Every structure is written in C-alpha cells, then in structure tokens.
Amino acid sequence: MDIFKVLSRGIKAQPKKNQPGAPQLLPSAGAKVNPQFFHDNVGGANAKRGKKRKRKGAQANNATESGDEDDDASDVDYFAPKPTPEELAAKKDAELKADEPKKQKPKLLEENECRQILKSHRLKFTVLAGRVPQDEKATEEKPPKKQKKQKEDRKKQEEEEKKKKKKDEDKKQIYPQPLNSFGELKYTYGIHPVLADNITRQGFRVPTEVQMGSLPLQLRPEMALEKATDVEDVKVEKGIDFLGVAPTGSGKTISFLIPAIDAIIKRRAEDYTPETDEHVLQAIVVAPTRELASQIVNEGRKLAIGTGVRVVLMKRTLRLVAESNTQEETEQEVKEEVQDSDSDSEAESEPEEVVKIDEEEEEEEESDSDAEKKTESRSKGDQKSKKERPITRVDILVTTPKILLNFLCGGEKEKGKPRIIKKTLPTVQSLILDEADVLLDPIFRKQTMGIWRACTHPNLGMTCWSATMASNIEALLTKHIDKRAKRTPEQTPKPLIRLVVGLKDTAVPNITHKLIYTATEPGKLLALRQLLHPVSSADSGPPLRPPFLVFTQTIERAQALHDELKYDIPLEAGGSARVAVLHSSLPDSVRSKIMARFRSGEVWVLITTDVLARGVDFAGVNGVVNYDVPVSAAAYVHRAGRTGRAGREGGVAVTFYTKDDIPFVKSIANVIAMSEKQAGKDIDEKDTVKAAQGSVQKWLLDALPKVAKEDKRKLKVRGVESRRTGGKATITTKSSWERRRENNRREAIEASKRRKREAQKAQKEGGAASEKQEEEWTGLD
Ligand SMILES: Nc1ncnc2c1ncn2[C@@H]1O[C@H](COP(=O)(O)OP(=O)(O)OP(=O)(O)O)[C@@H](O)[C@H]1O
C-alpha cells in the first residue's frame, strides 16, 4: 500500500454516513455522467463519417492543446555547441511562426458532417430576421395588373404563404460548425488563452449542446458559416444577433459570458492607448431577479480571472459613464412600448411575486442609499455628495431591469408621468437578456426596452436566452431588431439567428415528473409530509431526496408552510435548521444567508416562491415540489428545471393538484408528456404516448378541460384566486370544521376583549368627568 496514504489517514475526519451534512446529502449528490442532454444515434453512413471526422478533429486539437506531440529523440545531438542568445531568439520566432498556420487554418467540417452532428444533438438553427433580399429589382419591375386580378392574386398568394410557412421554416435552417471540444475555442476560434484556461479550471470538459451550437456563431460567425450553403443572404461581417432556447441547466450562462469577455479582451488590445481608461462599459447582462444577477456576476468573475475584465453588479449607488440623451423620439418610443405591451394578451408571464422582486429591490436599495445620503449630507450636502461619487470602472454590468432604467431616467418613476431616458450608454456593444421571455413580457418590457434604446452604439449586438420562448415574444424581438436596422440603413443588417436545443418549451428531459392529486388543501400537506418522511430515515431509499425546493403560490403560503413543517425533521437529524423559507419580503442579507446555507447542504428543504424559479443554479438539488400548481407551462419548466442540471440524473419534480387546479393542469400535464417523449421514455412504435409508462395517464390528459385564453392570462398574473385570500390561503392540516370552530373562538375572545376595553374607556371617561365636576364644585367649602 502507498505509504503516504497510510500516513495521511486520520488527518481529515470522514463524516459518518447518517450524520447530518454527510456527503450523500450534499448538493453534489446527483450522478453526473455527461452535461449533454442529447446524444442520439443518427443513422446512416454519413453519421458515422461525421462522427469519425469529429473525433479526429478533437484528437488533433487535444494533442495541440496538451502539447502531447511525440518528440523524436533520435535527432538530439548531445555534444553540439551551446546556441547564442540570438540563435535562441531566432529559433523561438521560427517556432511561433510554425504555430501560426495552425491558428489560421483550422479544419472545418463539411456541411453534411455539421448537419449530422447538429441533428444527433438536436440543435436547430433558423434565421429569423436580417436576411438581405437578393432579387429586389425583379420584384420591383413587375408590370401593373388590373385591380380584380390583383385581389385574386393576393388571396392566392396568402394561401400559398400559409401552406409554405412550415416549409419556409425548414428552408431558413442553417448548419453552422458545431463546437466539438473546448480546445477548439482556443485553437480554432482564437479566444484568449487565459480565458481558455479559466474554462478548463472550472472543470468543464465537454461542451453542452447550447455551448456547442452557440459559441462558434457568436465568436466567429463568418468561420462558423464558411461551409454552410444557402447563406448568401445572411451577412455576418458585422456579427449576429442571437436567440438561444435551450433546456434549464444546460449551461446558457457561460454561452453568453465567454463571447462577452473575449470581445472585451480583443477590443481592449486593439484600442488601448495610455490615455484611455482600461475599463469601458461594453456589455450589459439583464436578468429578472437579484439572485440570478449575482449568480451571473460570480460566474463571470470566475471566467474573467487574470484577464483584467471587471464584472460588476448594478446597484443604485453606482455611477456609470453615460451621455445625455438628445433624442427627442425616446419619450414617444417608450410610450409606444407601453401600448404594445398592453395590447399583447398572449404573453407568458410570471406571477406578481416576480414583479415584486424588482420593486422591493428598489425599496431596499432606497433605504440603503437613504442611509448613505444622510451620512453624506451631514458633511457636504446631499446633491453635492451624489455628484462626487466616483464613477465605477466596469466592463460587464449585470443588472435587474428597473434599477438600471432608474439610473438612465435619473430617478424613480413619478406617478402619471411618462418616463424619459435622460442618459444613454454609447459604449455598450453587447446587450444580453437572460430569461429573455420574461424580460420582454409585459411585466418587464417597458424597462427592458428602455435599456435597449439607451444602448446607442451603431453596432450593438443583442443576444437573448431562455428555456422557454413564446412565439409572440419571438415576433416582438424580430420586429424590434428589424425596426432598429431600418433606423440605420447605411449599416449592413445583422441577421437574427435562433438556436433551439431539443423541443421548444419542454422541461428538463432527464428528470422524473410526478403529478399527485389530493382532493383537499389539507390533503396536500399530508402528502408532502409523506414525501418528507424519508428525510428522517435516509436509509430507506426515498424517492425524493434532500436537498429539495418546495414552491408555493404566495409569500404568505410559503411562510405558513414553513411554520407547519419546521419541526418535522427530528432534532437528531438537525431539527428546524434543516427547513428554511426564502421569499422577496425578506431582507437581502437574510436571503443571501439562506442561499448559502442551502448551497452548502445545511438546509435540506427550502420553501420558496417563484423568486427562485428562474435561472438560479443549485448544482445538486435532487427534487422540486410544486406545492401549489405553477401558473403556466413556462413556470413549470423553470421550476422543475432547478433539478437535473448539467445532465445530472435522478432529479424528481412532484406537482400537487387539487379540485381547484383541475382547469389549469392540462398545460402542465402536456409539458410533462412532451418532455418524457423527448427523453424517449414513452414512445411506442406508432409514436403515441403510452399511458402506462408515462407519468401522465393518457385518459387524464384527454379528459382534462381546455382553458380559455383569458382565464390562462388571469392565472399567470394572479395564480389560483382562492389561494390568495380566505380559508384556502392558509396552510394547515386542520379540517374546515375545526378551523371554523377555532375562528369562532378567536372572534369571541376578540369581541370580549373589545367590550372590556370599551367598558374600561367609558369608566375612565366617566371618572374623569366626575373628577372635573368635583374640582369645579366649590359649594361646600
Ligand atoms: N460544459 C459544461 N460541463 C459541465 N457543467 C457545465 C458546463 N457548462 C455549464 N455547466 C454547469 O451547469 C450548471 C447549469 O448552468 P447554467 O446555470 O448556465 O444553466 P442555464 O442553462 O442558464 O439554466 P437556466 O435555464 O435554469 O437558467 C452550472 O452549474 C454550470 O456550472
């Protein structure tokens, strides 16, 4: 046996298996095989050929990367004279030159091979906007026709257009180069070596599908499309706009951070002079919640180590380099956005908890800065000190929408007044929208659009990311990109390329979904307790292992559920410290502490609202419980996606539903059925859903009622109405009879207290009056 192993034994105490915080319960418990979700075997000889080439290319790159090339020792002359410094320098130069052709002439795959690889990983690229029309003249020169005939022609044309719409979609598909290994980032796409080393240091070995598809196009679009055919009208010299739709936990964050950081390093190298500031705001990442924004900052900082790129989280007290806005049209445009969003009824949206996050953030920020202002005003006066705050030096700014818009508008929104963007950010060349569908949803649309307008650089690039993307949001994005291109006709329009990984809008395909019906609200609590029970007997192999998240509809319900559950974990297993609650009403510092405790595995059950539904990455969350039904299919996808991240197997998503939820469960059941189909769990030969194997019974799926659009919209905004107020808003196992009895008792006690108080008051008043009378009466004396 290795003597060092023997000696080092006992230095580090090994935690016992069932001890609280033992490794099997830490958030790394999920089996991690491959971060990729899809690796289909696409049949045919071509597929083999594609794969073979891929392996060869990857091997070549790996060899270059690790410097493994065989050295031939037979050439070495041990007795040769020592080379002079000049000779050594010349040799180094020659070596560098020999290296150059490798970087300049990377091996690219033929389109056919790209197609096979992209297909096997279920990557689909479509050009949504910005194709440059090739035969404009031909359409202009058509001879005029008679009115009647023109009408008929138009009708025919419309019908044909409808028929061909699907075909056109396929036609617009393109097949760019995929990224076969992270080594290619350095040797083929020329990212900075320090950035490449940071990626390796994070332990990322294989690119996920979204990274495979998006990185080549974002880094070197012209190279990524070099071998693609039918792309003459896709002009990419000025870069591209990009829309990435990929499953939750598939690594979208580094897909947008790597190009952003690399572009900054390159621009800095090109433009640097001793007079210019090293840090110029060049990229903005917008995310809907503070938790997500600070997570992105952390990821960005890890990737930017040693590159000199500064990634900063936006705060109210931050001052940025900005120009005064001189465009008169801005006010009008912001108004237009509001009208657009009002008329848009189909948009997917999150419940008001999400809206609240941003608003409350402002309130908290306000209180912080108020305190700051007070101390400052004591010495120099409020206004003056505000002006003297130093400008923050930043390259990449990560922000929630409202806080940045407030900076651009010079303060909070005043009631009844339109917002005017007073400052612009002309240096920003890249705008990144994470969770773009919710940022472009009516909830955040005005703010997001305001930020977009303030980024006035003529070559602004836009990338949008989410696991779900409603078609109306996509259309809105396309419309605005087109509009922007029209405003600068002298520029070549950038194409908007969309990448969809797997099926659009489906949940994580590698987790188990469970729909559980309980007739009543108290029944849900009992069912959750049954799921929780295995927590205290970890040996029995529970189906839902900690750590897991429990989602409720409202803050009040989250709080109430926490009160009910906090003593359910035995003291020996950690007791009430194992259960925590997190929602937007809690102060920022408390939220951060709970997040840290959950990440470290100290908290096993985290009860929360939709504030944690999007983007937040807890690497090893084993399960998600939807205590209250999610308000939309998209909300289900995002909640369920907190588990099974980066390809981890074994995640479970349990959804409870009661009688009240039946009208709304169909869309969720459909998502579950589709994601199981996508994972290949329940497809028979005829490609139909097998009732027995899937989590959702087919008869149930068919029987569930369809919901009217208006009801769906209401549900998205307010959730299930009965859970907001009244008896059903509270969470308890007590029967309604018991609760009514308790209520009556409470009310009786209250009434008796009130009567007592009133009697005391009356007595006091009576006493005071008689005292006064006594004081005034002087007769006997
Ligand atoms: N190539 C990779 N190999 C292994 N792990 C990876 C890779 N890329 C990203 N990850 C890890 O996968 C996890 C999920 O990544 P990320 O948060 O970017 O997902 P996402 O697609 O943005 O999810 P969501 O839609 O929920 O926001 C992170 O912990 C990240 O570190």
The ligand as an ORCA input file, in Angstrom:
! r2SCAN-3c Opt
* xyz 0 1
  N     -19.776     22.258    -20.247
  C     -20.179     22.057    -19.019
  N     -19.871     20.937    -18.370
  C     -20.295     20.710    -17.105
  N     -21.046     21.579    -16.403
  C     -21.397     22.721    -17.009
  C     -20.992     23.026    -18.340
  N     -21.488     24.242    -18.652
  C     -22.181     24.683    -17.590
  N     -22.114     23.777    -16.603
  C     -22.754     23.869    -15.278
  O     -24.125     23.617    -15.468
  C     -24.896     24.285    -14.488
  C     -26.070     24.990    -15.137
  O     -25.617     26.034    -15.950
  P     -26.447     27.382    -16.161
  O     -26.858     27.948    -14.853
  O     -25.690     28.220    -17.078
  O     -27.738     26.778    -16.871
  P     -28.861     27.558    -17.677
  O     -28.974     26.902    -18.979
  O     -28.609     29.024    -17.637
  O     -30.137     27.197    -16.809
  P     -31.492     28.052    -16.559
  O     -32.306     27.949    -17.791
  O     -32.116     27.364    -15.404
  O     -31.080     29.443    -16.261
  C     -23.952     25.245    -13.784
  O     -23.636     24.699    -12.525
  C     -22.726     25.254    -14.658
  O     -21.546     25.443    -13.927
*
